[in-house]
Amino acid sequence: MTWEEERPSSLESFEADEERLEELLSELEEIASAPTGEEVKDEVPRTEEGPLTASRERAWYIVHCYSGSEHKVKHNLEQRIASMGMQHKIFNIVVPEEEEIEIREGKKRPVRRRIYPGYILVEMIMDEDSWAVVRFTPGVTGFVGMGNQPTPLRPEEVQAIFKRMESKAPRIRVTFKPGQKVRITEGPFAEFVGIVDEIDPDKAKIRVLVSFFGRETPVELDFTQVEKI
């Protein structure tokens, strides 16, 4: 059954799954930290309990790599899969990204942002051969899991990631902070300098305190109507 067929019916379910995934990544980040070159040995992976547990079921795994090199690692892995004939065991590689709206100099522009910097997702059947193909891909530092035992994502966790990637409402990247000095660029208070008082990222609104006739006056504006000083 595909992840689409088991898709949760409520936004609350996705948010709960996403929160759990964030916790999972946080808890296991140290385990998946990059080893030194001396520690990487071409041998059968083992855990404290014994050899790597193989699986006949395809599942999604979290793979840790150097932050900023996610797309390069994806490309390297795709080449290794093709050259080593592992298409029957390693199926998909995804760099989780979402679209954001960035505001610079009063202008909106769409940007792609990595949801989990330093991580990619790989759908595969786990055994010693497929593990080695992924693990020894340049830029890969390890699977997320306990020791050398990769931990597959649960279907609901995968659903939460893809749901976030498919969102049709881009998030707005907030670069303003309360207490920051800004200049108003549009409207009746254009060219006034004020202090950021409150930010509402969901509505893309910002409240700025400006001095008007000796009194601080709150002015509600769009993000595009102010700029940093």
DRENZAVEX-264134 format. One record per atom (N, C-alpha, C): residue number from 0; x, y, z. Coordinates in Angstrom, 1 decimal, padded with zeros to 4 digits. Layout:
// residues N
SITE  resi    east   north      up
SITE   NUM       X       Y       Z
...
END
This chain:
// residues 229
SITE  resi    east   north      up
SITE     0   000.8  -001.2   000.0
SITE     0   000.0   000.0   000.0
SITE     0   000.9   001.2   000.0
SITE     1   000.6   002.2  -000.8
SITE     1   001.4   003.4  -000.9
SITE     1   001.0   004.4   000.2
SITE     2   001.9   005.4   000.4
SITE     2   001.6   006.3   001.4
SITE     2   000.4   007.2   001.1
SITE     3   000.1   007.4  -000.2
SITE     3  -001.1   008.2  -000.6
SITE     3  -002.3   007.5  -000.1
SITE     4  -002.4   006.1  -000.2
SITE     4  -003.6   005.4   000.1
SITE     4  -003.9   005.4   001.6
SITE     5  -002.9   005.6   002.4
SITE     5  -003.0   005.7   003.9
SITE     5  -003.0   007.1   004.4
SITE     6  -003.2   008.1   003.5
SITE     6  -003.1   009.5   003.9
SITE     6  -004.1   009.8   005.0
SITE     7  -003.7   010.4   006.2
SITE     7  -004.6   010.8   007.2
SITE     7  -005.6   011.8   006.7
SITE     8  -006.7   011.9   007.4
SITE     8  -007.8   012.8   006.9
SITE     8  -007.8   014.1   007.5
SITE     9  -006.9   014.4   008.5
SITE     9  -007.0   015.7   009.2
SITE     9  -005.6   016.3   009.2
SITE    10  -005.6   017.7   009.2
SITE    10  -004.4   018.4   009.3
SITE    10  -003.7   018.2   010.6
SITE    11  -004.5   018.0   011.7
SITE    11  -003.9   017.7   013.0
SITE    11  -003.1   016.5   013.0
SITE    12  -003.5   015.4   012.3
SITE    12  -002.7   014.2   012.2
SITE    12  -001.3   014.5   011.6
SITE    13  -001.3   015.3   010.5
SITE    13   000.0   015.6   009.9
SITE    13   000.9   016.4   010.8
SITE    14   000.3   017.4   011.5
SITE    14   001.1   018.2   012.4
SITE    14   001.7   017.3   013.5
SITE    15   000.9   016.4   014.0
SITE    15   001.4   015.5   015.1
SITE    15   002.5   014.6   014.6
SITE    16   002.3   014.1   013.4
SITE    16   003.4   013.2   012.8
SITE    16   004.6   014.1   012.6
SITE    17   004.5   015.3   012.1
SITE    17   005.6   016.1   011.8
SITE    17   006.4   016.5   013.1
SITE    18   005.6   016.7   014.2
SITE    18   006.3   017.0   015.4
SITE    18   007.1   015.8   015.9
SITE    19   006.5   014.6   015.7
SITE    19   007.2   013.4   016.2
SITE    19   008.5   013.2   015.4
SITE    20   008.4   013.5   014.1
SITE    20   009.6   013.3   013.2
SITE    20   010.7   014.3   013.6
SITE    21   010.3   015.5   013.9
SITE    21   011.2   016.5   014.4
SITE    21   011.9   016.0   015.6
SITE    22   011.2   015.4   016.6
SITE    22   011.8   014.9   017.8
SITE    22   012.7   013.7   017.5
SITE    23   012.3   012.9   016.5
SITE    23   013.1   011.7   016.1
SITE    23   014.5   012.2   015.6
SITE    24   014.4   013.2   014.7
SITE    24   015.7   013.7   014.1
SITE    24   016.6   014.3   015.2
SITE    25   015.9   015.0   016.1
SITE    25   016.7   015.7   017.2
SITE    25   017.4   014.7   018.1
SITE    26   016.6   013.6   018.4
SITE    26   017.2   012.6   019.3
SITE    26   018.3   011.8   018.7
SITE    27   018.2   011.5   017.4
SITE    27   019.2   010.7   016.7
SITE    27   020.2   011.4   016.0
SITE    28   020.3   012.7   016.0
SITE    28   021.2   013.5   015.2
SITE    28   022.7   013.2   015.7
SITE    29   022.9   013.0   017.0
SITE    29   024.2   012.7   017.4
SITE    29   024.7   011.3   017.0
SITE    30   023.7   010.4   016.9
SITE    30   024.0   009.0   016.5
SITE    30   024.4   009.0   015.0
SITE    31   023.8   009.9   014.3
SITE    31   024.1   010.0   012.8
SITE    31   025.2   010.9   012.5
SITE    32   025.9   011.4   013.4
SITE    32   027.0   012.4   013.2
SITE    32   028.1   011.8   012.3
SITE    33   028.8   012.6   011.6
SITE    33   029.8   012.1   010.7
SITE    33   031.0   011.5   011.3
SITE    34   031.4   010.3   010.9
SITE    34   032.6   009.6   011.4
SITE    34   033.8   010.1   010.7
SITE    35   034.9   009.8   011.2
SITE    35   036.2   010.2   010.5
SITE    35   036.5   009.2   009.5
SITE    36   037.4   009.5   008.6
SITE    36   037.7   008.5   007.5
SITE    36   038.2   007.2   008.0
SITE    37   038.9   007.2   009.2
SITE    37   039.4   005.9   009.7
SITE    37   038.3   005.0   010.2
SITE    38   037.2   005.6   010.6
SITE    38   036.1   004.8   011.2
SITE    38   035.3   004.2   010.1
SITE    39   035.3   004.6   008.9
SITE    39   034.5   004.1   007.8
SITE    39   035.3   002.9   007.2
SITE    40   034.8   001.7   007.4
SITE    40   035.4   000.5   006.9
SITE    40   034.5  -000.3   006.1
SITE    41   035.0  -000.8   005.0
SITE    41   034.1  -001.6   004.0
SITE    41   034.0  -003.0   004.6
SITE    42   033.0  -003.2   005.5
SITE    42   032.8  -004.5   006.1
SITE    42   031.3  -004.7   006.4
SITE    43   030.9  -005.9   006.7
SITE    43   029.5  -006.1   007.0
SITE    43   029.1  -005.3   008.2
SITE    44   028.1  -004.5   008.1
SITE    44   027.6  -003.7   009.2
SITE    44   027.1  -004.6   010.3
SITE    45   027.4  -004.2   011.5
SITE    45   027.0  -005.0   012.7
SITE    45   026.5  -004.0   013.8
SITE    46   025.6  -004.5   014.6
SITE    46   025.2  -003.8   015.8
SITE    46   025.6  -004.6   017.0
SITE    47   025.3  -004.1   018.2
SITE    47   025.8  -004.8   019.4
SITE    47   025.1  -006.1   019.5
SITE    48   023.8  -006.2   018.9
SITE    48   023.1  -007.5   018.9
SITE    48   023.5  -008.4   017.8
SITE    49   024.2  -008.0   016.8
SITE    49   024.6  -008.8   015.7
SITE    49   024.6  -008.1   014.4
SITE    50   024.6  -008.9   013.2
SITE    50   024.6  -008.3   011.9
SITE    50   023.4  -007.4   011.6
SITE    51   023.6  -006.6   010.6
SITE    51   022.5  -005.7   010.2
SITE    51   021.2  -006.5   009.9
SITE    52   020.1  -006.1   010.4
SITE    52   018.8  -006.8   010.1
SITE    52   018.3  -006.4   008.7
SITE    53   018.2  -007.4   007.9
SITE    53   017.7  -007.2   006.5
SITE    53   016.2  -007.3   006.5
SITE    54   015.7  -006.7   005.4
SITE    54   014.2  -006.7   005.3
SITE    54   013.8  -006.9   003.8
SITE    55   012.8  -007.6   003.6
SITE    55   012.3  -007.8   002.3
SITE    55   011.3  -006.7   001.9
SITE    56   010.9  -005.9   002.8
SITE    56   009.9  -004.8   002.6
SITE    56   010.6  -003.5   002.2
SITE    57   010.1  -002.8   001.2
SITE    57   010.7  -001.5   000.9
SITE    57   010.1  -000.5   001.9
SITE    58   011.0   000.4   002.4
SITE    58   010.7   001.4   003.4
SITE    58   011.5   002.6   003.1
SITE    59   011.1   003.7   003.8
SITE    59   011.9   004.9   003.7
SITE    59   012.8   005.0   004.9
SITE    60   014.1   005.4   004.6
SITE    60   015.1   005.6   005.7
SITE    60   015.6   007.0   005.6
SITE    61   016.0   007.6   006.8
SITE    61   016.7   008.9   006.8
SITE    61   018.2   008.7   006.7
SITE    62   018.8   009.4   005.8
SITE    62   020.2   009.3   005.6
SITE    62   020.9   010.6   005.9
SITE    63   021.9   010.6   006.8
SITE    63   022.6   011.8   007.2
SITE    63   023.7   012.1   006.2
SITE    64   023.8   013.4   005.8
SITE    64   024.9   013.8   004.9
SITE    64   025.4   015.2   005.3
SITE    65   026.4   015.7   004.6
SITE    65   026.9   017.0   005.0
SITE    65   025.9   018.0   004.6
SITE    66   025.6   018.9   005.5
SITE    66   024.6   020.0   005.2
SITE    66   025.1   020.8   004.1
SITE    67   024.2   021.1   003.2
SITE    67   024.5   021.9   002.0
SITE    67   024.8   021.1   000.8
SITE    68   025.0   019.8   001.0
SITE    68   025.4   018.9  -000.1
SITE    68   024.3   017.9  -000.4
SITE    69   023.1   018.1   000.0
SITE    69   022.0   017.1  -000.1
SITE    69   021.8   016.8  -001.6
SITE    70   021.7   017.8  -002.5
SITE    70   021.5   017.5  -003.9
SITE    70   022.6   016.8  -004.6
SITE    71   023.8   017.1  -004.2
SITE    71   025.0   016.5  -004.7
SITE    71   025.1   015.0  -004.3
SITE    72   024.7   014.7  -003.0
SITE    72   024.7   013.4  -002.5
SITE    72   023.6   012.6  -003.3
SITE    73   022.5   013.2  -003.5
SITE    73   021.4   012.5  -004.2
SITE    73   021.9   012.1  -005.6
SITE    74   022.6   013.0  -006.3
SITE    74   023.1   012.8  -007.6
SITE    74   024.2   011.6  -007.6
SITE    75   025.1   011.7  -006.6
SITE    75   026.1   010.6  -006.4
SITE    75   025.4   009.3  -006.2
SITE    76   024.4   009.2  -005.4
SITE    76   023.7   008.0  -005.1
SITE    76   023.0   007.4  -006.3
SITE    77   022.4   008.3  -007.1
SITE    77   021.7   007.9  -008.3
SITE    77   022.7   007.3  -009.2
SITE    78   023.9   007.8  -009.4
SITE    78   024.9   007.3  -010.2
SITE    78   025.4   005.9  -009.8
SITE    79   025.5   005.8  -008.5
SITE    79   026.0   004.5  -007.9
SITE    79   024.9   003.4  -008.1
SITE    80   023.7   003.8  -007.9
SITE    80   022.6   002.8  -008.1
SITE    80   022.6   002.3  -009.5
SITE    81   022.8   003.2  -010.5
SITE    81   022.8   002.8  -011.9
SITE    81   024.0   002.0  -012.3
SITE    82   025.1   002.4  -011.8
SITE    82   026.4   001.7  -012.2
SITE    82   026.5   000.3  -011.5
SITE    83   025.9   000.2  -010.3
SITE    83   026.0  -001.1  -009.6
SITE    83   024.7  -002.0  -009.8
SITE    84   023.8  -001.5  -010.6
SITE    84   022.6  -002.3  -010.9
SITE    84   021.8  -002.6  -009.7
SITE    85   021.5  -001.5  -008.9
SITE    85   020.8  -001.7  -007.6
SITE    85   019.3  -001.1  -007.7
SITE    86   018.8  -000.9  -008.9
SITE    86   017.5  -000.3  -009.0
SITE    86   016.4  -001.2  -008.4
SITE    87   016.7  -002.5  -008.3
SITE    87   015.7  -003.4  -007.7
SITE    87   015.7  -003.4  -006.2
SITE    88   016.6  -002.6  -005.6
SITE    88   016.6  -002.6  -004.1
SITE    88   016.6  -001.1  -003.6
SITE    89   017.0  -000.2  -004.4
SITE    89   017.0   001.2  -004.0
SITE    89   016.1   002.0  -005.1
SITE    90   015.0   002.6  -004.6
SITE    90   014.0   003.0  -005.6
SITE    90   013.9   004.6  -005.7
SITE    91   013.9   005.3  -004.6
SITE    91   013.7   006.7  -004.7
SITE    91   014.6   007.4  -003.7
SITE    92   015.1   008.6  -004.1
SITE    92   015.9   009.5  -003.2
SITE    92   015.2   010.8  -003.2
SITE    93   014.9   011.4  -002.1
SITE    93   014.2   012.6  -002.0
SITE    93   015.0   013.6  -001.1
SITE    94   015.1   014.8  -001.5
SITE    94   015.6   015.9  -000.6
SITE    94   014.4   016.7  -000.2
SITE    95   014.0   016.5   001.1
SITE    95   012.7   017.2   001.5
SITE    95   012.9   018.7   001.4
SITE    96   012.1   019.4   000.6
SITE    96   012.1   020.8   000.5
SITE    96   010.7   021.4   000.4
SITE    97   010.6   022.6   000.8
SITE    97   009.3   023.3   000.7
SITE    97   009.5   024.7   000.1
SITE    98   008.4   025.2  -000.4
SITE    98   008.5   026.6  -001.0
SITE    98   008.2   027.6   000.0
SITE    99   009.0   028.6   000.1
SITE    99   008.8   029.8   001.0
SITE    99   008.8   031.1   000.2
SITE   100   008.2   032.1   000.8
SITE   100   008.2   033.4   000.2
SITE   100   009.2   034.2   001.0
SITE   101   010.2   034.7   000.4
SITE   101   011.2   035.5   001.0
SITE   101   011.0   037.0   000.6
SITE   102   011.1   037.8   001.6
SITE   102   010.9   039.3   001.3
SITE   102   012.2   040.0   001.5
SITE   103   012.6   040.6   000.4
SITE   103   013.8   041.4   000.4
SITE   103   013.6   042.7  -000.3
SITE   104   014.0   043.8   000.4
SITE   104   013.8   045.1  -000.2
SITE   104   012.4   045.4  -000.6
SITE   105   011.4   044.9   000.2
SITE   105   010.0   045.1  -000.1
SITE   105   009.4   044.3  -001.2
SITE   106   010.2   043.3  -001.7
SITE   106   009.7   042.5  -002.8
SITE   106   009.6   041.0  -002.4
SITE   107   008.6   040.3  -002.8
SITE   107   008.4   038.9  -002.5
SITE   107   009.1   038.1  -003.6
SITE   108   009.7   037.0  -003.2
SITE   108   010.2   036.1  -004.2
SITE   108   010.2   034.7  -003.7
SITE   109   009.8   033.7  -004.5
SITE   109   009.7   032.3  -004.0
SITE   109   011.1   031.7  -003.9
SITE   110   011.4   030.9  -002.9
SITE   110   012.6   030.2  -002.7
SITE   110   012.3   028.8  -002.2
SITE   111   013.2   027.9  -002.5
SITE   111   013.1   026.5  -002.1
SITE   111   014.0   026.3  -000.8
SITE   112   013.4   025.8   000.2
SITE   112   014.2   025.7   001.5
SITE   112   014.2   024.2   001.9
SITE   113   015.3   023.7   002.3
SITE   113   015.4   022.3   002.8
SITE   113   014.7   022.2   004.1
SITE   114   013.8   021.3   004.3
SITE   114   013.1   021.1   005.5
SITE   114   014.0   020.6   006.6
SITE   115   014.8   019.6   006.2
SITE   115   015.7   019.0   007.2
SITE   115   017.2   019.1   006.7
SITE   116   017.8   020.2   006.9
SITE   116   019.2   020.4   006.4
SITE   116   020.1   019.2   006.9
SITE   117   020.9   018.6   006.0
SITE   117   021.8   017.6   006.4
SITE   117   021.1   016.2   006.3
SITE   118   019.9   016.1   005.8
SITE   118   019.2   014.8   005.7
SITE   118   018.6   014.6   004.3
SITE   119   018.6   013.4   003.8
SITE   119   017.8   013.0   002.6
SITE   119   017.0   011.8   003.0
SITE   120   016.0   011.4   002.2
SITE   120   015.2   010.2   002.4
SITE   120   015.5   009.3   001.3
SITE   121   015.6   008.0   001.6
SITE   121   015.9   007.0   000.6
SITE   121   014.9   005.8   000.8
SITE   122   014.2   005.5  -000.3
SITE   122   013.2   004.4  -000.2
SITE   122   014.0   003.2  -000.8
SITE   123   014.0   002.1   000.0
SITE   123   014.9   001.0  -000.3
SITE   123   014.5  -000.3   000.4
SITE   124   014.9  -001.4  -000.1
SITE   124   014.9  -002.7   000.6
SITE   124   016.2  -002.9   001.3
SITE   125   016.2  -003.0   002.6
SITE   125   017.4  -002.9   003.4
SITE   125   018.1  -004.3   003.5
SITE   126   019.3  -004.4   003.0
SITE   126   020.1  -005.6   003.2
SITE   126   021.6  -005.1   003.2
SITE   127   022.5  -006.0   003.3
SITE   127   023.9  -005.6   003.4
SITE   127   024.4  -004.9   002.1
SITE   128   023.9  -005.4   001.0
SITE   128   024.3  -004.8  -000.3
SITE   128   023.8  -003.4  -000.5
SITE   129   022.5  -003.2  -000.3
SITE   129   021.9  -001.9  -000.4
SITE   129   022.4  -000.9   000.6
SITE   130   022.6  -001.4   001.8
SITE   130   023.2  -000.6   002.9
SITE   130   024.5   000.0   002.5
SITE   131   025.4  -000.9   001.9
SITE   131   026.7  -000.5   001.5
SITE   131   026.7   000.5   000.4
SITE   132   025.8   000.3  -000.6
SITE   132   025.7   001.3  -001.7
SITE   132   025.4   002.7  -001.2
SITE   133   024.4   002.8  -000.3
SITE   133   024.1   004.1   000.3
SITE   133   025.1   004.6   001.2
SITE   134   025.6   003.7   002.1
SITE   134   026.5   004.2   003.2
SITE   134   027.8   004.7   002.6
SITE   135   028.3   004.1   001.6
SITE   135   029.6   004.5   001.1
SITE   135   029.5   005.4  -000.1
SITE   136   028.4   006.1  -000.3
SITE   136   028.2   007.1  -001.3
SITE   136   029.0   008.4  -000.8
SITE   137   029.8   009.0  -001.6
SITE   137   030.5   010.2  -001.2
SITE   137   029.5   011.3  -000.6
SITE   138   029.8   011.8   000.6
SITE   138   029.0   012.8   001.2
SITE   138   028.0   012.2   002.3
SITE   139   027.8   010.9   002.2
SITE   139   026.9   010.3   003.2
SITE   139   027.7   010.0   004.5
SITE   140   027.1   010.3   005.6
SITE   140   027.8   010.0   006.9
SITE   140   027.2   009.0   007.7
SITE   141   026.0   008.5   007.3
SITE   141   025.4   007.4   008.1
SITE   141   023.9   007.4   007.9
SITE   142   023.3   006.3   008.3
SITE   142   021.8   006.2   008.5
SITE   142   021.4   006.7   009.8
SITE   143   020.2   007.2   009.9
SITE   143   019.7   007.5   011.3
SITE   143   019.1   006.2   011.9
SITE   144   019.6   005.9   013.1
SITE   144   019.2   004.7   013.7
SITE   144   020.1   004.4   014.9
SITE   145   019.9   003.3   015.6
SITE   145   020.7   003.0   016.7
SITE   145   022.0   002.2   016.2
SITE   146   023.1   002.8   016.4
SITE   146   024.4   002.2   016.0
SITE   146   024.4   002.1   014.5
SITE   147   024.7   000.9   013.9
SITE   147   024.6   000.7   012.5
SITE   147   023.3   000.1   012.0
SITE   148   022.3   000.1   012.9
SITE   148   021.0  -000.5   012.6
SITE   148   020.0   000.7   012.1
SITE   149   019.9   000.9   010.8
SITE   149   019.0   001.9   010.3
SITE   149   017.5   001.7   010.8
SITE   150   016.9   002.8   011.1
SITE   150   015.5   002.8   011.6
SITE   150   014.6   003.3   010.5
SITE   151   013.7   002.4   010.0
SITE   151   012.8   002.8   008.9
SITE   151   011.7   003.8   009.4
SITE   152   011.3   004.7   008.6
SITE   152   010.2   005.7   009.0
SITE   152   008.9   004.9   009.0
SITE   153   008.0   005.3   009.8
SITE   153   006.7   004.8   009.8
SITE   153   005.9   005.4   008.7
SITE   154   004.9   004.8   008.1
SITE   154   004.1   005.3   007.0
SITE   154   003.6   006.7   007.4
SITE   155   003.1   007.0   008.6
SITE   155   002.5   008.3   008.9
SITE   155   003.6   009.4   008.9
SITE   156   004.8   009.0   009.3
SITE   156   005.9   010.0   009.2
SITE   156   006.2   010.4   007.8
SITE   157   006.2   009.4   006.9
SITE   157   006.5   009.7   005.5
SITE   157   005.4   010.6   005.0
SITE   158   004.1   010.3   005.3
SITE   158   003.0   011.0   004.9
SITE   158   003.1   012.5   005.3
SITE   159   003.6   012.7   006.5
SITE   159   003.7   014.1   007.0
SITE   159   004.7   014.9   006.2
SITE   160   005.8   014.2   005.9
SITE   160   006.9   014.9   005.1
SITE   160   006.4   015.3   003.7
SITE   161   005.8   014.3   003.0
SITE   161   005.3   014.6   001.7
SITE   161   004.1   015.6   001.7
SITE   162   003.3   015.5   002.7
SITE   162   002.2   016.5   002.8
SITE   162   002.8   017.9   002.9
SITE   163   003.8   018.1   003.7
SITE   163   004.4   019.4   003.9
SITE   163   005.1   019.8   002.6
SITE   164   005.7   018.9   001.8
SITE   164   006.4   019.3   000.6
SITE   164   005.3   019.7  -000.5
SITE   165   004.1   019.1  -000.4
SITE   165   003.1   019.4  -001.4
SITE   165   002.2   020.5  -001.1
SITE   166   002.4   021.2   000.0
SITE   166   001.6   022.3   000.4
SITE   166   001.5   023.4  -000.7
SITE   167   000.3   023.8  -001.0
SITE   167   000.1   024.8  -002.0
SITE   167   000.2   026.2  -001.4
SITE   168   000.3   026.4  -000.1
SITE   168   000.4   027.7   000.5
SITE   168   001.8   027.9   001.0
SITE   169   002.7   028.6   000.3
SITE   169   004.1   028.7   000.7
SITE   169   004.2   029.5   002.0
SITE   170   005.1   029.0   002.8
SITE   170   005.4   029.7   004.1
SITE   170   006.1   031.0   003.8
SITE   171   005.9   032.0   004.6
SITE   171   006.6   033.3   004.5
SITE   171   007.8   033.3   005.5
SITE   172   009.0   033.5   004.9
SITE   172   010.2   033.5   005.8
SITE   172   010.2   034.9   006.5
SITE   173   010.1   034.8   007.8
SITE   173   010.1   036.0   008.7
SITE   173   011.6   036.4   009.0
SITE   174   012.0   037.6   008.6
SITE   174   013.3   038.1   008.9
SITE   174   013.3   039.2   009.9
SITE   175   012.1   039.7   010.3
SITE   175   012.0   040.8   011.2
SITE   175   012.0   040.2   012.6
SITE   176   012.4   041.0   013.6
SITE   176   012.3   040.6   015.0
SITE   176   011.8   041.7   015.9
SITE   177   011.0   041.4   016.9
SITE   177   010.5   042.5   017.8
SITE   177   011.7   043.3   018.4
SITE   178   011.5   044.6   018.4
SITE   178   012.5   045.5   018.9
SITE   178   013.4   046.0   017.8
SITE   179   013.3   045.5   016.6
SITE   179   014.2   045.9   015.5
SITE   179   013.7   047.2   014.9
SITE   180   014.7   048.0   014.5
SITE   180   014.3   049.3   013.8
SITE   180   014.1   049.1   012.3
SITE   181   013.0   049.6   011.8
SITE   181   012.7   049.5   010.4
SITE   181   012.2   050.8   009.8
SITE   182   012.2   050.9   008.5
SITE   182   011.7   052.0   007.8
SITE   182   010.5   051.6   007.0
SITE   183   009.4   052.4   007.1
SITE   183   008.2   052.2   006.4
SITE   183   008.4   052.7   005.0
SITE   184   008.0   051.9   004.0
SITE   184   008.3   052.3   002.6
SITE   184   007.1   052.7   001.8
SITE   185   005.9   052.3   002.3
SITE   185   004.6   052.6   001.6
SITE   185   003.6   053.1   002.5
SITE   186   002.5   053.8   002.0
SITE   186   001.4   054.2   002.8
SITE   186   001.6   055.6   003.4
SITE   187   000.6   056.0   004.2
SITE   187   000.7   057.4   004.8
SITE   187   001.9   057.6   005.7
SITE   188   002.5   056.6   006.2
SITE   188   003.6   056.7   007.1
SITE   188   005.0   056.4   006.4
SITE   189   004.9   056.5   005.0
SITE   189   006.2   056.2   004.3
SITE   189   007.3   057.1   004.7
SITE   190   008.5   056.5   004.8
SITE   190   009.7   057.2   005.3
SITE   190   009.8   057.4   006.8
SITE   191   008.8   057.0   007.5
SITE   191   008.9   057.0   009.0
SITE   191   009.7   055.8   009.4
SITE   192   010.5   056.1   010.5
SITE   192   011.2   055.0   011.1
SITE   192   010.6   054.6   012.4
SITE   193   010.4   053.3   012.6
SITE   193   009.8   052.8   013.8
SITE   193   010.4   051.5   014.3
SITE   194   009.8   051.0   015.4
SITE   194   010.3   049.8   016.1
SITE   194   009.3   048.7   015.9
SITE   195   009.7   047.5   015.5
SITE   195   008.9   046.4   015.4
SITE   195   008.3   046.0   016.7
SITE   196   007.0   045.9   016.8
SITE   196   006.3   045.6   018.1
SITE   196   005.8   044.2   018.1
SITE   197   005.2   043.8   016.9
SITE   197   004.6   042.5   016.9
SITE   197   004.6   041.9   015.4
SITE   198   004.7   040.6   015.3
SITE   198   004.8   040.0   014.0
SITE   198   003.7   038.9   013.9
SITE   199   003.0   038.9   012.8
SITE   199   002.0   037.8   012.5
SITE   199   002.4   037.1   011.2
SITE   200   003.2   036.1   011.2
SITE   200   003.7   035.4   010.0
SITE   200   002.5   034.8   009.2
SITE   201   001.5   034.3   009.9
SITE   201   000.4   033.7   009.2
SITE   201  -000.3   034.6   008.2
SITE   202  -000.5   035.9   008.7
SITE   202  -001.1   036.9   007.9
SITE   202  -000.2   037.8   007.1
SITE   203   001.1   037.6   007.3
SITE   203   002.2   038.4   006.7
SITE   203   002.0   039.9   007.1
SITE   204   001.7   040.1   008.4
SITE   204   001.5   041.4   008.9
SITE   204   002.5   041.7   010.0
SITE   205   002.8   043.0   010.1
SITE   205   003.8   043.4   011.1
SITE   205   003.2   044.7   011.8
SITE   206   003.3   044.8   013.1
SITE   206   002.9   046.1   013.7
SITE   206   004.2   046.8   014.2
SITE   207   004.2   048.1   013.7
SITE   207   005.4   048.9   014.0
SITE   207   004.9   050.1   014.8
SITE   208   005.7   050.5   015.8
SITE   208   005.5   051.7   016.6
SITE   208   006.3   052.8   016.0
SITE   209   005.5   053.9   015.7
SITE   209   006.2   055.1   015.1
SITE   209   005.9   056.2   016.0
SITE   210   006.8   057.2   016.0
SITE   210   006.6   058.4   016.9
SITE   210   005.8   059.4   016.0
SITE   211   004.6   059.7   016.5
SITE   211   003.8   060.7   015.7
SITE   211   003.2   061.7   016.7
SITE   212   003.6   063.0   016.5
SITE   212   003.3   064.1   017.4
SITE   212   003.7   063.8   018.8
SITE   213   004.9   063.2   018.9
SITE   213   005.4   063.0   020.3
SITE   213   004.8   061.7   021.0
SITE   214   004.0   061.0   020.3
SITE   214   003.4   059.8   020.9
SITE   214   003.7   058.6   020.0
SITE   215   003.9   057.4   020.6
SITE   215   004.1   056.2   019.9
SITE   215   002.8   055.7   019.4
SITE   216   002.7   055.5   018.1
SITE   216   001.5   055.1   017.4
SITE   216   001.7   053.8   016.7
SITE   217   000.9   052.7   017.1
SITE   217   001.0   051.4   016.4
SITE   217   000.4   051.5   015.0
SITE   218   001.2   051.0   014.0
SITE   218   000.8   050.9   012.6
SITE   218   000.9   049.5   012.1
SITE   219  -000.2   049.0   011.6
SITE   219  -000.2   047.6   011.0
SITE   219   000.1   047.7   009.6
SITE   220   001.1   046.9   009.1
SITE   220   001.6   046.9   007.8
SITE   220   001.8   045.5   007.2
SITE   221   001.9   045.4   005.9
SITE   221   002.3   044.2   005.3
SITE   221   003.8   044.1   005.4
SITE   222   004.4   042.9   005.3
SITE   222   005.8   042.7   005.3
SITE   222   006.5   043.5   004.2
SITE   223   005.8   043.6   003.1
SITE   223   006.4   044.3   001.9
SITE   223   006.4   045.8   002.1
SITE   224   005.8   046.3   003.2
SITE   224   005.8   047.8   003.3
SITE   224   006.8   048.3   004.3
SITE   225   007.7   047.4   004.7
SITE   225   008.8   047.9   005.6
SITE   225   010.1   047.3   005.2
SITE   226   011.2   047.9   005.6
SITE   226   012.5   047.4   005.3
SITE   226   013.4   047.6   006.5
SITE   227   014.4   046.7   006.5
SITE   227   015.4   046.8   007.6
SITE   227   016.3   048.1   007.4
SITE   228   016.7   048.6   008.5
SITE   228   017.7   049.7   008.5
SITE   228   019.1   049.3   008.7
END
